[in-house]
Amino acid sequence: MGIHKARKLLGISAALITLAMPMTNASADMSATDETKLKSVIAGDQRQESNSARDQYRHPFEVLKFFGLSDDMAVMEIWPGGGWWTEVLAPFLSENGRYVAAHFPAEGGPAYYGRSLNSFKEMLAGSPENYGKVEVISLGPDGKLSESVEPNSMDLVLTFRNIHNWMSGDSQQAMFAMMFDTVKPGGYLGVVEHRASTDEPQDPKAKSGYVREDYAINLAESAGFKLVAKSEVNANAKDTKDYAGGVWTLPPSLREGDKDRAKYSAIGESDRFTLLFQKPAN
């Protein structure tokens, strides 16, 4: 049985278990060979030291294992920014899979779109042995992709801390609809986002950078996805989520500068939810 067929069967089984049992931290399977390869890539010298230093907060191995990554998948990452996850995903997928970076459009939008995209492309050009097969496409805040990615073509779509950005421009529904259209039937969506407290209503614009987990689940399910599993690998109970400057008060932004730097550094990066969804096979 091929890896993709096995994943689909595993995914269907996981969904059936989810219906009968409370949600657990169980995720799709990852082979021992892929685990070894992923660990090697994460430890590789293609990664910037400043990025590797954040592994204690972002847990790349645990997160990608939870999402059921395999090295023959077609994977699209939404708005990869400076390429933190690209440093891991692109080399891991380069031999047998496909990595598509759906980055900011080159024109239009805020000025930082262009700066971020140019910086990302410079990173790719600086290490062709690791990033020579990366496909960079355009994804606007309206949820429209350039034509290089066909509908129903991705095994796995990933978005890391982007929902609050979409909410600021009221494009969250469009983005989830696009991701649903892009994932293959039976394929997966992996989501990580700063987690808001449940004792206050969701700010429609997410100005603090925090998003309620139930709100995110509703967005995905309204687009047609089904929740498969949750993970607490990125949870941080120290995060009080009540900062005047929002989530950017914490590392790595440390918006307050030297003011209370030791306090915020001790908290670490934000409390985050980590969710795995599946597109129904039929």
C-alpha positions as CSV (number, residue, x, y, z in Angstrom):
1,M,0.0,0.0,0.0
2,G,1.3,3.5,-0.9
3,I,2.0,6.1,1.7
4,H,-0.8,8.4,0.5
5,K,-3.3,5.6,0.6
6,A,-2.2,4.5,4.0
7,R,-2.5,8.1,5.2
8,K,-6.0,8.4,3.9
9,L,-7.1,5.2,5.7
10,L,-5.4,6.4,8.9
11,G,-7.1,9.8,8.5
12,I,-10.5,8.2,8.0
13,S,-9.9,6.0,11.0
14,A,-8.9,9.0,13.1
15,A,-12.0,10.9,12.1
16,L,-14.2,7.9,13.1
17,I,-12.4,7.6,16.5
18,T,-12.9,11.4,17.0
19,L,-16.7,10.9,16.6
20,A,-16.8,8.3,19.3
21,M,-14.3,9.6,21.8
22,P,-13.2,13.0,23.3
23,M,-10.6,14.8,21.3
24,T,-7.1,13.6,22.1
25,N,-3.5,14.5,21.0
26,A,-3.4,11.6,18.6
27,S,-2.4,12.6,15.1
28,A,-1.8,11.0,11.7
29,D,1.1,8.5,11.6
30,M,4.7,9.3,10.7
31,S,7.1,6.6,9.6
32,A,10.3,5.9,11.5
33,T,12.3,6.7,8.4
34,D,10.6,10.1,8.1
35,E,11.1,10.8,11.8
36,T,14.9,10.1,11.4
37,K,15.1,12.3,8.3
38,L,13.1,15.1,9.9
39,K,15.3,15.2,13.0
40,S,18.4,15.3,10.8
41,V,17.0,18.3,8.8
42,I,16.0,20.1,12.0
43,A,19.6,19.7,13.2
44,G,21.1,20.7,9.9
45,D,23.4,23.6,9.3
46,Q,21.1,25.2,6.7
47,R,19.1,26.6,9.6
48,Q,20.0,30.0,11.1
49,E,21.1,29.8,14.7
50,S,18.5,32.4,15.7
51,N,15.8,30.2,14.2
52,S,17.1,27.1,15.9
53,A,17.1,28.9,19.2
54,R,13.3,29.2,18.9
55,D,12.7,25.4,18.7
56,Q,12.0,25.4,22.4
57,Y,8.9,27.4,21.7
58,R,7.9,26.2,18.2
59,H,8.7,22.5,18.6
60,P,9.2,21.8,14.9
61,F,9.7,18.0,15.2
62,E,6.6,17.5,17.4
63,V,4.4,19.8,15.4
64,L,5.3,18.3,12.0
65,K,5.0,14.8,13.4
66,F,1.6,15.7,14.8
67,F,0.5,16.9,11.3
68,G,1.6,13.6,9.8
69,L,4.2,14.9,7.5
70,S,5.9,12.5,5.1
71,D,8.7,13.3,2.6
72,D,6.6,12.4,-0.5
73,M,3.8,14.9,0.2
74,A,2.8,18.0,-1.7
75,V,2.8,20.7,1.0
76,M,1.8,24.3,0.8
77,E,2.8,26.8,3.5
78,I,0.7,30.0,3.7
79,W,2.6,33.3,4.1
80,P,5.9,31.8,5.2
81,G,7.3,35.2,6.1
82,G,11.1,35.0,6.7
83,G,11.2,31.3,6.1
84,W,11.4,29.8,9.6
85,W,9.5,26.7,8.6
86,T,10.9,26.8,5.1
87,E,14.3,25.9,6.5
88,V,12.9,22.6,7.7
89,L,10.1,21.8,5.1
90,A,12.0,22.6,1.9
91,P,15.0,20.3,2.5
92,F,12.8,17.6,4.0
93,L,10.5,17.5,0.9
94,S,13.1,18.3,-1.8
95,E,13.9,14.7,-2.9
96,N,10.5,13.0,-3.0
97,G,7.9,15.7,-2.4
98,R,6.8,19.2,-3.2
99,Y,7.0,22.4,-1.2
100,V,5.0,25.4,-2.3
101,A,5.5,28.8,-0.5
102,A,2.3,30.9,-0.9
103,H,3.9,34.2,-0.1
104,F,2.8,37.8,-0.2
105,P,2.1,39.4,-3.6
106,A,5.0,41.4,-5.1
107,E,2.8,44.4,-5.6
108,G,-0.1,45.9,-3.7
109,G,-0.7,45.7,0.0
110,P,1.4,47.1,2.8
111,A,5.1,47.9,2.2
112,Y,6.2,45.0,4.4
113,Y,4.8,42.5,1.9
114,G,7.5,43.4,-0.6
115,R,10.2,43.5,1.9
116,S,9.3,40.1,3.3
117,L,9.0,38.5,-0.1
118,N,12.4,39.9,-1.3
119,S,14.1,38.7,1.9
120,F,12.5,35.3,1.5
121,K,13.7,35.0,-2.1
122,E,17.2,36.1,-1.1
123,M,17.3,33.3,1.5
124,L,16.3,30.8,-1.2
125,A,18.9,32.1,-3.7
126,G,21.6,31.9,-1.0
127,S,21.3,28.1,-0.6
128,P,20.1,26.5,-3.9
129,E,21.2,23.0,-2.6
130,N,18.5,23.3,0.0
131,Y,15.9,25.5,-1.6
132,G,16.3,25.1,-5.4
133,K,13.0,23.2,-5.7
134,V,10.9,25.6,-3.7
135,E,7.9,26.9,-5.7
136,V,7.1,30.5,-4.7
137,I,3.6,31.7,-5.7
138,S,1.5,34.7,-4.9
139,L,-1.3,34.7,-2.3
140,G,-3.1,38.0,-1.8
141,P,-5.1,38.9,1.4
142,D,-8.2,38.3,-0.7
143,G,-7.4,34.6,-0.7
144,K,-6.6,34.5,-4.4
145,L,-3.6,32.3,-5.5
146,S,-1.6,32.6,-8.6
147,E,-2.4,29.9,-11.2
148,S,0.5,27.7,-10.4
149,V,-1.4,25.6,-7.8
150,E,-4.3,23.5,-9.0
151,P,-7.4,22.9,-6.9
152,N,-7.4,19.6,-4.9
153,S,-3.6,19.3,-5.4
154,M,-2.0,19.5,-1.9
155,D,-1.7,16.7,0.6
156,L,-1.1,19.1,3.4
157,V,-1.6,22.9,3.8
158,L,0.1,24.6,6.8
159,T,-0.6,28.0,8.4
160,F,1.4,29.3,11.3
161,R,0.1,32.3,13.3
162,N,-1.7,33.9,10.3
163,I,-5.4,33.9,11.3
164,H,-5.1,37.1,13.3
165,N,-3.6,38.8,10.2
166,W,-6.5,37.7,8.1
167,M,-9.0,38.9,10.7
168,S,-7.5,42.4,10.6
169,G,-8.5,42.6,7.0
170,D,-11.7,40.6,7.3
171,S,-10.3,37.9,4.9
172,Q,-10.4,34.9,7.2
173,Q,-13.3,33.2,5.4
174,A,-11.7,33.7,2.0
175,M,-8.5,32.2,3.2
176,F,-10.0,29.1,4.7
177,A,-12.2,28.7,1.6
178,M,-9.0,28.8,-0.6
179,M,-7.2,26.3,1.7
180,F,-10.1,23.9,1.5
181,D,-10.2,24.2,-2.3
182,T,-6.5,23.6,-2.5
183,V,-6.3,20.5,-0.3
184,K,-6.9,17.1,-1.9
185,P,-10.0,15.2,-0.8
186,G,-8.8,13.2,2.2
187,G,-5.9,15.7,2.7
188,Y,-5.0,17.8,5.7
189,L,-4.8,21.3,7.1
190,G,-2.5,22.1,10.0
191,V,-3.1,25.3,12.0
192,V,-1.1,27.0,14.7
193,E,-2.2,30.3,16.2
194,H,-1.8,32.5,19.3
195,R,-4.6,31.3,21.7
196,A,-7.0,33.8,23.2
197,S,-8.7,33.3,26.6
198,T,-12.2,32.0,26.5
199,D,-13.5,34.4,29.2
200,E,-13.9,37.3,26.7
201,P,-15.6,37.4,23.3
202,Q,-13.5,37.3,20.2
203,D,-12.3,40.6,18.9
204,P,-13.4,40.5,15.2
205,K,-10.1,42.2,14.2
206,A,-7.9,40.3,16.6
207,K,-6.0,43.4,17.4
208,S,-4.1,41.7,20.3
209,G,-2.9,39.0,17.9
210,Y,-4.8,36.3,20.0
211,V,-7.6,34.2,18.5
212,R,-10.0,31.9,20.4
213,E,-9.5,28.3,19.6
214,D,-13.3,27.7,19.2
215,Y,-13.4,30.6,16.7
216,A,-10.7,29.1,14.6
217,I,-12.3,25.7,14.6
218,N,-15.6,27.2,13.5
219,L,-13.8,29.0,10.6
220,A,-12.2,25.7,9.4
221,E,-15.4,23.7,9.8
222,S,-17.5,26.4,8.1
223,A,-15.2,26.1,5.1
224,G,-15.8,22.3,5.0
225,F,-12.9,20.8,7.0
226,K,-13.4,18.3,9.9
227,L,-11.4,18.6,13.1
228,V,-9.3,15.4,13.5
229,A,-7.1,16.2,16.5
230,K,-5.7,18.8,18.9
231,S,-2.2,19.1,20.4
232,E,-1.0,21.0,23.4
233,V,2.6,20.9,22.3
234,N,2.7,24.7,21.9
235,A,0.8,25.5,25.1
236,N,2.3,28.1,27.5
237,A,0.5,28.5,30.8
238,K,2.7,31.5,31.7
239,D,1.2,33.6,29.0
240,T,-1.4,35.9,30.7
241,K,-2.6,37.4,27.3
242,D,-3.4,40.7,28.9
243,Y,-0.6,42.9,27.5
244,A,-1.4,46.4,26.3
245,G,0.8,45.8,23.3
246,G,-0.8,42.5,22.5
247,V,1.1,39.2,21.8
248,W,4.0,41.2,20.3
249,T,4.9,42.2,23.9
250,L,6.4,38.7,24.3
251,P,9.4,37.2,22.5
252,P,10.5,37.3,19.8
253,S,9.1,40.8,19.2
254,L,9.5,42.2,22.7
255,R,7.7,45.4,21.6
256,E,8.4,47.1,24.9
257,G,12.1,47.0,24.3
258,D,14.1,47.0,27.6
259,K,11.0,47.6,29.7
260,D,10.3,44.5,31.7
261,R,12.4,42.5,29.2
262,A,13.4,39.9,31.8
263,K,9.8,39.4,32.8
264,Y,8.5,38.8,29.2
265,S,11.6,36.7,28.3
266,A,10.8,34.5,31.3
267,I,7.3,34.0,30.0
268,G,8.6,33.0,26.6
269,E,6.6,32.9,23.4
270,S,2.8,32.9,23.3
271,D,0.4,30.2,24.3
272,R,-0.7,28.6,21.0
273,F,-3.3,26.0,19.9
274,T,-2.2,23.4,17.3
275,L,-5.0,21.8,15.3
276,L,-5.3,19.2,12.6
277,F,-8.2,19.2,10.1
278,Q,-9.1,16.9,7.3
279,K,-10.9,17.6,4.0
280,P,-13.6,14.9,3.6
281,A,-12.7,12.3,1.0
282,N,-16.1,12.5,-0.6
